[in-house]
Amino acid sequence: MDPLVSEFTVACSREHAFDVWATKTSAWWPHDHSVSAEPGLTVTFEPRRGGRIYERTLEGTEHDWGEILVWDPPHRLTYSWHIASDSSDATEVDITFTGDRETTTVTIVHRLWERLGANGPSMRERNRQGWATLTPHYERACTVTHS
């Protein structure tokens, strides 16, 4: 099954673009794109290969979303992705950041839908819609938090 591919440009350096994606995620990730859907949750990418990706509610409940496979700031971030599902059903998200001091092209390749068997096509479509609504939040955060 073909991967989902999304490419867009943000008006900041690739260092800043990577940082906003991986360490300032809570500032832009909408709570309705989470397991708990609770306002005020935090999203954490542990900054290393093997690091967890998870949300934590204000009450301290944690929900795992994935695991860091490649941590190469500010060039590349790759992770398994199983938000709201079992880790055995993880897909893979590979994000590259290319550019200069003024603009960065962000390329997202979300793949391995075949791991989901018969559910692969419907989950691929659901995630296509999810990325389309999520990335504008990230683009705004790159501009708003740019220092």
C-alpha positions as CSV (number, residue, x, y, z in Angstrom):
1,M,0.0,0.0,0.0
2,D,1.4,3.4,-0.9
3,P,2.6,5.7,1.9
4,L,1.0,9.0,2.6
5,V,3.3,11.8,1.6
6,S,2.9,15.4,2.6
7,E,5.3,18.2,1.9
8,F,5.1,21.9,2.9
9,T,7.3,24.8,3.7
10,V,7.5,26.8,6.9
11,A,9.1,30.2,7.4
12,C,11.9,29.3,9.8
13,S,15.2,27.5,10.0
14,R,15.2,23.7,10.0
15,E,16.6,23.7,13.5
16,H,13.6,25.7,14.7
17,A,11.2,23.5,12.6
18,F,12.6,20.3,14.1
19,D,12.5,21.8,17.6
20,V,8.8,22.8,17.3
21,W,7.9,19.4,16.0
22,A,9.8,17.3,18.5
23,T,10.2,19.4,21.7
24,K,7.4,21.9,21.6
25,T,4.7,19.5,20.4
26,S,2.3,20.4,23.3
27,A,2.2,24.0,22.0
28,W,0.5,23.0,18.7
29,W,-0.9,19.5,18.9
30,P,-4.7,19.7,19.2
31,H,-6.1,17.8,22.1
32,D,-8.8,16.3,19.9
33,H,-6.0,14.4,18.0
34,S,-5.0,12.5,21.1
35,V,-6.2,9.4,23.0
36,S,-7.7,11.2,26.0
37,A,-8.9,14.3,24.1
38,E,-8.4,16.2,27.3
39,P,-7.5,19.9,27.2
40,G,-4.2,20.7,28.9
41,L,-2.5,17.4,28.0
42,T,1.2,17.4,27.2
43,V,2.9,15.5,24.4
44,T,6.4,14.3,24.8
45,F,9.0,13.0,22.4
46,E,11.8,11.5,24.4
47,P,14.9,12.9,22.5
48,R,16.7,9.7,21.6
49,R,16.5,6.5,19.6
50,G,14.2,4.2,21.6
51,G,12.5,7.2,23.3
52,R,8.8,7.1,23.9
53,I,6.2,9.3,22.4
54,Y,3.3,9.8,24.7
55,E,0.6,12.1,26.0
56,R,0.1,12.9,29.7
57,T,-3.2,14.3,31.0
58,L,-3.3,16.9,33.8
59,E,-4.2,14.0,36.2
60,G,-1.0,12.2,35.2
61,T,-2.4,9.4,33.0
62,E,-0.1,8.5,30.2
63,H,-1.0,7.0,26.8
64,D,1.8,5.7,24.5
65,W,1.8,6.9,20.9
66,G,5.0,5.4,19.5
67,E,8.7,5.1,19.7
68,I,11.6,7.1,18.3
69,L,13.4,5.1,15.6
70,V,15.7,7.9,14.2
71,W,16.6,11.1,16.2
72,D,18.8,13.2,13.9
73,P,18.2,16.9,14.7
74,P,17.7,19.0,12.7
75,H,17.5,16.7,9.7
76,R,15.3,13.8,10.4
77,L,12.9,12.3,12.8
78,T,11.4,8.8,12.3
79,Y,9.1,7.0,14.7
80,S,6.7,4.1,15.1
81,W,3.1,5.4,15.4
82,H,0.3,3.6,17.2
83,I,-1.8,6.3,18.8
84,A,-5.0,4.8,20.2
85,S,-4.0,1.3,19.1
86,D,-1.7,-1.6,20.1
87,S,2.1,-1.2,19.4
88,S,1.9,-4.3,17.3
89,D,-0.2,-2.3,14.8
90,A,2.3,0.5,14.5
91,T,2.9,2.3,11.3
92,E,5.9,4.4,10.6
93,V,6.3,8.2,10.3
94,D,9.5,9.6,8.7
95,I,9.9,13.4,8.7
96,T,12.8,15.2,7.0
97,F,13.6,18.9,7.4
98,T,15.6,20.5,4.6
99,G,16.3,24.2,4.0
100,D,18.2,27.2,5.1
101,R,18.0,29.9,7.8
102,E,14.8,31.4,6.4
103,T,12.6,28.5,5.1
104,T,12.4,24.8,5.7
105,T,10.7,22.1,3.6
106,V,9.0,19.5,5.9
107,T,8.4,16.2,4.2
108,I,6.2,13.6,6.0
109,V,6.2,10.0,4.8
110,H,3.7,7.8,6.7
111,R,4.1,4.2,5.7
112,L,3.7,0.5,6.5
113,W,-0.1,0.4,6.3
114,E,0.1,-3.2,5.2
115,R,0.9,-4.1,8.8
116,L,-2.8,-3.3,9.6
117,G,-4.1,-6.0,7.2
118,A,-7.7,-5.4,6.2
119,N,-7.9,-2.2,8.3
120,G,-5.0,-0.7,6.4
121,P,-6.9,1.2,3.8
122,S,-9.4,2.8,6.2
123,M,-6.7,3.7,8.7
124,R,-4.6,5.2,5.9
125,E,-7.6,7.4,4.9
126,R,-8.3,8.4,8.5
127,N,-4.6,9.4,8.9
128,R,-4.6,11.3,5.6
129,Q,-7.4,13.4,6.9
130,G,-5.7,13.7,10.3
131,W,-2.5,15.0,8.8
132,A,-4.4,17.5,6.7
133,T,-6.0,19.0,9.8
134,L,-2.9,18.7,12.0
135,T,-0.2,20.3,9.8
136,P,-1.7,23.8,9.8
137,H,-1.4,23.9,13.6
138,Y,2.3,23.0,13.3
139,E,2.8,25.6,10.5
140,R,1.3,28.3,12.7
141,A,3.4,27.3,15.7
142,C,6.6,27.5,13.6
143,T,5.8,31.2,12.9
144,V,4.4,32.1,16.4
145,T,7.2,30.5,18.3
146,H,10.0,31.7,16.0
147,S,12.5,33.7,17.9
